[in-house]
Amino acid sequence: MFTALLALFFIIGLVIGSFLNVVILRVDDLKSILNSRSHCPSCKKILRWYDLVPFISFILLKARCRYCNEKISWQYPIVELSTGILFAITYMFFGLTFGTAFYLLVFSILIVILVHDLKTQYVPEGLVWTALVVSLLGSWYFNGNGLGSMIMGGLIGGGFLALLVYISKEKWMGKGDIKVGVILGLIVGYPEVLFALFLSFLLGSIVGLIVIKTAKKSLKDSLPFTPFLIIATFLTLIFGDSAINWYLNSFILSY
């Protein structure tokens, strides 16, 4: 039963990921999702249902449009697979609960924000506010540490990033990161927010060094920080308690 549901959540995640790709492409005109059908961005040909099967169509078409032979962006399968894996892992850790539904809703919105920021280095304000409201309404109930933990987490997550934005005059990060920091804190709570912030800067530093080394960029080149906040939020939600307990037992309580 568990394996069947795990596979089902993965498949549902693939389908949701396919829809999220559409939202990412049309985030500036969300009404067009209802008003127009999916089409090739190059030749504008309306795509058939068999061209839109999540991940499988990309493989069968060999990453090219059936009609004009233009390359299909790797964004599509990556987002679909990532969403499928995220759905499966969330179910694995939280089971068939309302909490799982809440986390999947929030992270579906955050995936759109993450990919859009990577593509444009711009955080879509409307979606950030939507994720913030959903997190605020849901975290008080689903955060296992209680309302105080949620409020403290949101204040620390947003406050710390706001301080960095103020000190750097938006050179290190933008104001959009502040709201994402609040979302991070609301979801994971306190003290997990401390681990999440540490993890986001650690991931950002590692990726930044790799980019500098391989893409011949300098420290002056900007790298969007919101994706690292979102990835750190998910990793902390899943592994945060275990990581904190390991650290305390290994380095603090042992002395």
ABEGO torsion letter per residue (X at the ends): XAAAAAAAAAAAAAAAAAAAAAAAAAAABAAAAAABBBBBAAAGBBBBAAAABBGAAAAAAGGBBAAAGBBBBAAAAAAAAAAAAAAAAAAAAAEBBAAAAAAAAAAAAAAAAAAAAAAAGBBBAAAAAAAAAAAAAAAAAABAAEAAAAAAAAAAAAAAAAAAAAAAGGAABBAAAAAAAAAAAAAAEOAAAAAAAAAAAAAAAAAAAAAAAAAGBBAABBBBAAAAAAAAAAAAAAAAAAAAAAAAAAAAAAX
